[in-house]
Amino acid sequence: MLFLLFLLELPFVSSKCVQCASPNLQNQWQLTGLARQPANLQFHTFCENGGAAYPDNMLTPSCSTLCFEMVIPVENQYHFVRGCHDDFIEKGVTAQQVRDEKCLFTNVTDQLVAVGNDGTNYAPAVAAVRFAQIGKDTDYANMKLIKSAFEKEISKYMVETLQCIATQSANCVKSMYYDGTGADNNKESCTGAYCTSVDGYLNGKRYVERGCAPISPYLDNVCLTIKTNSSFHSGPGNGGVISREKRSVDAILDATQCFCTKRSRRFSWVRKAWLQA
């Protein structure tokens, strides 16, 4: 009986869900493709590699869905987002699409990221997203995608260690139209894991952009409302980032952003050659 009482008094220990993001994403949130930025989200370099323990303000007390982590290469640097996925999606519009643990990655060969302690060596970048359930161990559920791990043989680490799945390529329309300049057509194309579209207003003027992304925080076809007032990277995504990588302007963006795969027949900006495949 005393042994049973002792067990009942032991605290329940479970894995924790880290919630943070890289500092550069604070003013460039649209690069993540996520609809919401949690009010208490911590932007800190600690989010890249972490350590033995995280401060309380980087841990979410509960998560009704799945913890996730995402790494995005932008301008030859890695940027990270971690947290409870439900806190980042658009309430009432974007349905939670991932219920099981899953990990996807894309090799981004057109970006080179410095590796090693001295930063003199470079390796092709990787973009990845991973969803994890909170278990009954003491580990952090969403701290497998870390900067130091990408200094190893990336494909081997992603496939053998994390059991991630490589994404499939889609051929997408690439175009940009803004306030009478440019065109919204299908004359140019790009290749990426996901086709993207941003349709709305930039600083109150009509803005339409179509391009490619190496990874998506939703994994399936989805459209969501984005409203940002930040440093905005304009120019259609070309497979290397979730969107815009050309030039930076301070802007107010109010638009609908969509992600889709080559399997989608819903979006006209996925090139028809792939729809007939």
Residue, then its C-alpha position, 0 to 999 in steps of 0.5 A: m500500500l505504501f508503494l502504491l501511495f508513493l507512485l500516486e504522489l509522483p509527478f506526471v512527466s511528459s515531453k515538452c513543446v518548444q515555442c519560439a522562432s528565429p529573430n529575423l522572422q519577427n519582421q518577415w513573418q510572411l516567409t513562414g507561410l503561417a497565418r498567425q503569430p502567437a502573441n507570446l512567441q519568443f524570437h531568439t537565436f536559442c531557437e536554432n540549436g537549443g540546449a539542455a533546458y529552455p526557459d519557461n517562456m519558450l515552452t507552451p503549457s499545453c497543445s491540443t494538436l501536434c507540436f511542429e518544427m520548421v526550418i526555412p533557408v532564406e538568403n543562405q541562412y537557416h530560420f526556425v519556427r517551433g510550437c503547437h501547430d494549432d497556435f499558428i493556424e487560422k482559427g475557423v478557416t484553416a483546418q488542422q490537417v496533420r494528426d499523425e507524426k510526419c516529417l518532410f524535407t526538400n534539398v534546396t540546391d540553389q542556396l549554400v549555408a555556412v557549416g562548421n565552427d569557422g563558417t568557411n565551408y558551405a553545403p546545400a541547404v535543406a527545408a523541412v517541416r516535422f510534426a511530433q506528438i507530445g509523449k511520456d518522456t522527458d525530451y523536447a518533442n520538437m527539437k530534432l531539426i536543429k542547425s548543428a545537425f545540418e552540418k552533417e550529411i543532410s540526406k542521411y540525417m533526415v532519412e535514417t535518423l529522423q525518418c523524413i520523406a523527401t518531397q516531390s517536385a511540382n512545376c508551377v506558374k511564376s509571375m508577379y503583378y503589382d499596381g499595373t506593373g508586371a503580369d499575372n499569366n503562365k508564361e514563366s515557371c518554376t519548380g518546387a515542392y509546393c506551388t504558391s499564390v498570394d492574391g490581395y493588396l500590398n500597401g492598398k494596391r492590387y498585388v498578385e504573385r505566383g511561385c514555388a516553395p520548398i516546404s509548407p507548414y500545412l503539407d496539404n492544399v490550403c488557402l489562408t488569410i495573411k495580414t502583415n505590416s513588416s519588412f516584405h521580400s517582394g518577387p515571386g518565390n523560385g523554389g528556394v524560399i516559401s515566398r519572395e526573396k528579391r528586394s525588401v520593402d516596408a509594406i502592409l500586405d493583406a491577401t490570401q495565400c495558397f499552397c498546393t501540390k502537383r496533385s491538386r486540380r483546384f488551382s489554375w496556377v499549377r501548370k497543366a502539364w503536371l495536372q495531366a501527369 
